[in-house]
Amino acid sequence: MPLEQPRERHTALFTKPVTSVRISFEMNACKLLSVFLLAAAATVANSAEAPYTVKDGNKVDAKTLAGWKTWRALACERCHGAQQEGLVGPPLVVSLKTLSKEDFHKTIMNGRPEKGMPPFSASKMVNDNWEGLYAYLKGRSDGKIKPGHVYPIDSKK
């Protein structure tokens, strides 16, 4: 039995052929599904707890503050820029958008000698504060922590 081509039928209520209405419905359903999936993805992304607490853009929790102090003490800005925008090293405000916490830890501990980054596994300060450093850089990458000096969250500044 040969396949029958869809017939275009008109009714008194519709001026478009039935096949056009079906295609239009399918396209709208696809658009609606896309919007739903994007909203669900955004909800999942936002439900993950940020590793930092920030107030007024420059007041942070103690752990994040220790991470910022580690950043300053090790002079990471020499390679990554004062605002983490990248110089000879990559822009961390971009890298931390996709770099997992585990990969960040491996990178700072083992370095990337082939790219000029030394390992920091022998640094007590890095070993003690690497999670705070990650939190600070993640906050910068997320746009929640402003560039420049940061202060304790209960600071009057």
N, C-alpha and C positions, 0 to 999 in steps of 0.2 A: 504494500500500500504506500504510495508516494506521500511524502510529507506535504501537508497543506500549508501554504503561505498564510500568515496572519491576514485576516481581512480587516480592512478599515471600515468600521461601522460608525455611524453617527447616530446620536439620539437627539431628541428635542432639547434635552438639558445641556448637552455638551456640544461645543463647536469644533473641538479637536477630535481627531480619530482616536479610537480606543487604544491603539498601539502607541500613539504619542503620549497619551495619559499614562500608560504603563511605564514607558521610558522615563517620563518626568518623575513619576513616583519613585522609581528605582534610584534615580539620581539624587532626589531629595533624601531618600533613606540612607544612601551612602554618605551624603553630607552630614546628616544627623549622627550617624555612627562615628564618623571622623571627629566631630565635635565632642561626642561622649567619650571617645578614647583619649583625646587630648586632655579633657577635664580630669579623667581618671588618672592619667599619668601625672598631671600636675598635683593632684591630691596625694598620690604616693610619694612624689618628690618632696612635697611640703611636709608630709607627715614624719619624714625622717628628722629626728631631732638634730638641730645644729650643734656642732661641738663647742660652740662659744655662746656667751651671753654678752650682748652689747646694748648700750644705752647712749643716746645722743650721738652715735657714730664714732665716739672716741673714748668711751668709758666701757671697760671690759671686766669680765670675771678674773679672778686671781690666776687661774691656769693659763688663760689667754694672755694675760699681762706678762707672765713668766715666759711664754713663747715669744712675745714681742721683744722682751729683754734679751732673750737668746739670739734672736735675729740681729739685734743691735750689737751685742757683744762679739758675735762671730763675724760681723761686718759682711753679711750676706749681700747687702746692697752693692758691694763692689762688682758683683757679677750679675745680680738679678735686678738692680735698679732700686733707688730709694722708695719708689712707689710700686715695686715688684713688677715693673713694666718690661723688664728684660734689658740686658746690655749684651755682654758676651755670653751670659747664661740666658735661659729661656724666660719669657714673661710668666711669672708664677700666678698672676691674676687670671691668666688664660689656662695654664696647666692644671690648676687646682679645680677647674670646672669638671674635669674628667678623671684626674688622677685619684685613685682610691687611697684611703688612709694607709693600707698595707703597702701599696707601691711607693707612697711617699716615704714611709719608714725605711723600706729597703734602699731607696735612693739616697736618703741622707746618711744612712749607716754605711752603705757600701760605696757611695759616691758614683760618679761616672767618669773614671779616670780618662777614658778615651775621648771625652768631651771637655776635659779640664776641671771637672768637679772632684775635689778630694773626698775621701770617706771621713765621716765624723764619728765613727763608732768608738774611737778612743776618747772622745770628749765627754767628760762627766756632765757638763751642762746640757749637752744634746741628749744624752741618755736620760737625764732627769726631766727634761722639758720638751721632748720631741712631740708629744701629743698637744702641748700648749702651742708649740710652733705651728703644728698642723692647723690647730683651731684658729690662730691668728691669720695665717695665710688663706684659710678657707673663708674666713669672714671678709678678708680683703677681696677675694675672688667673687664672693657673693654680693659684693657692693655694700655690705652692712657696716663694715669697719672702714672709716675714712683713712686716707693716707696721712702719715705724720705721727706725732706723739700720741700715745694712748695712756690712759689713766685708770686707776682703780674705779670700779663701778660706783662706789659710794663717794667719789671725789666731788668737790664743789666746783671744780674747773669746768 
